[in-house]
Amino acid sequence: MLFYKEGLSICSLQYVLFISESLCNEKHMKRDTLSYLVILLLLIASTKAVAETRDSIYWNTRTQLFPFRLPPAPIGHQPRYIDLNGDGKPDVLQTVTASGIPVQWIDDDGSMRYGDLEGSTKNGCLMIDVNRDGIYGGYGDLIVDWIAADEDGNPAMMVIVENCKEDEKMKSRGHYMWMIDTDGDNVMGCIDWATFQLRNWLHSGRSNFFTDYHGQAAFLKIHESPEKINDLRLNWETPFLFYDPDHDGLTEVAIRLLDTPEHEVVGDQRNVNLKGRIDWVSISWDMDNDNGPGNEFDLDMTLHFKGPGFDYTDQRHTNKNMRGLPEADSLFMDPRWRQLTELRYPDHQTAWDLIFHRGEWNETWFTYDEDDDCNRWERVEMYHPLNPFKVGPWKGGVDNNAQSDPAGDRGEWDRDNSGKGQLYVGRFDGRIHLYGAENGIWRIDQFSQFYQGMGLLYDGYGPERIRKEPESFATVRYTDTDGNGFLDQIEYDLDGDTVFETKISLHELGLDDTCELIHTADLSYDDFCRLQKQVSDDMWTHAQTVLEVAGEYAIGTSWYALMMHPRSDRERYHYGYWLAFYLYKDIEYALLSQHAPEEKLRALHQAYYSRDWSRFKTKEDTISSQVKSSIKQKRN
């Protein structure tokens, strides 16, 4: 076998020795000539053996192509079969991979036969001795279990168990994950079969994930080995739900529900105790439904709830094929997950109602992806109610989470859940806001230069940000000064020096800050899309109004031609806001340069922040005709 590994077969070696002995019997053959011939024969035999060896090894071994499947044993390798229950049929198949890693397959549906070279990926279990210590499914090993849909219509599942290494028992290491094939496409978890690692974050393009995060899908997961977990019916991400309301195979809504575990040390191991309560929820929407191939997971807005939450232990889900072959229990370090007959988690049908009608929440956070640059399978990159100017992972700023966008998003925080997750469209800016938020921060990334989507977080297998963070950025701060649930003060730091140089108070302008409430719990996905469409349309309409007013005051509007031709609802939203803001500031500057009365400036601010320009137009008598004429002359 040693020679086989090195490229020289036993039969080739025997052939070389036979020739050598024959040549030695020729007395007239000189010793040097004999040596050269032997070396030549060895080289020929070795080359032939290498060719034979390469042909016997699975073709996608050690290539640069992604290994979508377990590389099978070399041709000619004979598996070992074990009959555990004495029925005359094999229950276990032991073999090796192309690289010699020992693996064993367990048959859970009686379909295995003598002569099979691998087990079933429909209703079977694969145990990989990654560290080659002779123990399948021990510390540092990988197990993948496929569970077929049952006759009651319960979906197929894939269980992935990545055991921690023995010296990691005091750390959060490993994986215990259930993929639920709710859409029946047979796409589930992603394994790198060359390294035997769970790689659920691998993707092509920006966010076309190999794992089934697309469409109507679900999974449960915790970053721990099963033997550390108190109740394997429960989980940490329990579940992560993906919704496809328009049936295009892409995700328009994602709901992430967490059962935050408690830890305790028992002996030399840190165990995980799940409570059976969801205490953390994020809901994300593709508000304009502009996702598509190459633009997957274009989720725009997130609501995040924290608090006591709700008990989910009554949310039972079964599959008659979950229980693995009982006689194989002894093969597992912790067989409890193979003994399960049910899992407990909210599903696609119940999650929404449980969140809004059973959940008890202390805080609601809101994030809007203003620069529209994040394509992730979820939007956990929530902005935190922390320092508006500190930037970087774990630095104490709004982007404290490594998964946060360093700039470009807008966060708002209702720290006592007084608004119950309701929304409103602010008159002062035409944007969607969180009712009950005490304050908010918008870090402006006007041209999406600091993109922090999926491809810049995990591609280097961090998580860490690969792209450099901005040294400075423009910031807008929002505050609810009177505590009525509506933001009424807007401050601007446009030069990025961490000092807010401009403050606008709606109350001081005599403007009403209250708005019509949007009851989130009552909305369907189509309702959210209509809301975004209306916001985008109104933003663009407002820009056209300001454009008209700017023309009346001889403002050079052609400078902003780029923003005058939106090609999507998203661009109507983005260009509409910025076009109106630039022109508003230009009008303000023109008035200031001509020493316009304070009353006129106040009317301008009232018009912009109420979006009612009749306030400005009807007060033209407050500015002299001479001032207006001089403005036009200067612009000409």
Summary of the structure (lengths in Angstrom):
residues: 636
radius of gyration: 32.8
end to end distance: 91.1
largest distance: 126.3
contacts: 2046
relative contact order: 0.06
helix: 27%
strand: 22%
